[in-house]
Amino acid sequence: MPKLFLILILAGAVHLGWRHYAGTDVAGAATVASGTSPSLDELQALARGVGPGEVVMYTTSECPYSAQARSWLSQYGFAYTDCNMSIDRRCEQEMQSYGGNGVPYLIVRGHHMKDGFDSDEFIAALRR
């Protein structure tokens, strides 16, 4: 059990370092090339434009990154379909058919986010 705890802490540290390097803050707010975050109004306007089925997220109940993505999407009011592989075997089969091998795996208006959730990539996919 202590080894698992250490691995989780190390994974979290690597993830936070990656978020910093990728240009997002710890809370996951996207930054644009100028280094400024989209305003809350801009994010909420984007969220209002998302219709049913336009964002599908493949997750598991156990994945902390899936929980973080759910939290970010909910925080800004984005509608999404959560296809939880821990609950529905069909979700796992669908994700594998897309070539996905990790969660969260998002499809945003036809754009496949294969490297997990990234708020910059998510916003860019919505703006296309």
N, C-alpha and C positions, 0 to 999 in steps of 0.2 A: 504494500500500500504506500509506503513512503516513496518508493521509486516512481509510482504513478503520479503522486503529488508533485514531485520534482520535475517530471516530464511535462506536466501541465503548466507549471510555473515557467519553465523554459520556453514552452510553446507560446505562452502568453507574451513573454518578453520579446521573442522573435517577431510575433505578430505586431506588437506595438512599435517595434523598430521599423518594421516594414511599412506600417501606416504612416509613420513620420517621414520615411524616405519617399513614400508614394505621394506625399503632399496632402494628407488628411490628418486632422487632429485626432486626439484620443477618442473623442466622442463620435468620430466618423463623419464629421461635417466636411463636405467637399470643399476643396480649394481650387480656384481657377488659376490660369497661367500667371495672372498678376499677383497671386498669393492671397487674394481675398475670397472669403466664403460667400456663396450665394446667400442672399438675405432670406429670412424666414418667409417673407411674402413671396419671393421668387420660388422657393421650394413648395410652398402651399399652392401656388398657382400651377406649378407642374403637377402636383398631386391631384388637383381637381380635374386635370385633363386626362388622367389615367382611367380607362374604362375596364369593365370586368373582362378578365382573361388576357389582358395585355401584359401583365407581369405574372409569371409563374416561377415560384421558388421551390426547388427540391431540397428538402432538409431531413434531419433526423432529430429526434427529441434530445439526444445526448450531446449534440454538437454545440459547443459554446459560440462558434462563429455563426451558426444558424440563428442562435438566440440573439446575437448582436445584430445581425441583419434584420431580423423580425422587429427588434426594438427600434432600429433606425427608421425603417419603413413606417412603422406605426407612429413614431414620434412626429413625423412630418405629414402624416395622413395619406400615405400612398396605399391604394387598393392593390392587393396581390392575392394570388391563389397559393396557399401553402400546401405542397404535396409532400407529406411527411412519410418517409420511407419506413420509419419505426412503426407506423400505424397501418400503412397501405402498401402491400407488396407491389401493386401495379405501378406505384410511383418509382420504385427502384428499377423496374423493367423499362419504364419510359426514359428515365435518366440515362440508363446504360445504352438505350437505342440511339441517344444523342451523342454518345461518346463521352459522357461525363463520368468522372471517377472520384469526385470529392464533393462535399457539401460545404456551404450552400452553393447550389448551381441554379442560376437564374436565366430565364429567357424573357427578355424585355423587348416587346414588339418585334419579335423575330430575331433579335440579337442574342446570341448565346454568350453568357459571361462564364467562361470555362475556368477562370482562376479564382473563383469565390466572389464574394461581394466586395465591390469597390464603388464608393459613392460617386466618384468622378465618372467612371465608366457607365454607371447606372444613369446618371443625369444626361450624359452625352447620348446614350441610346434613346432616351425619352425625347430629346430635342431633334432627333433625326426626322 
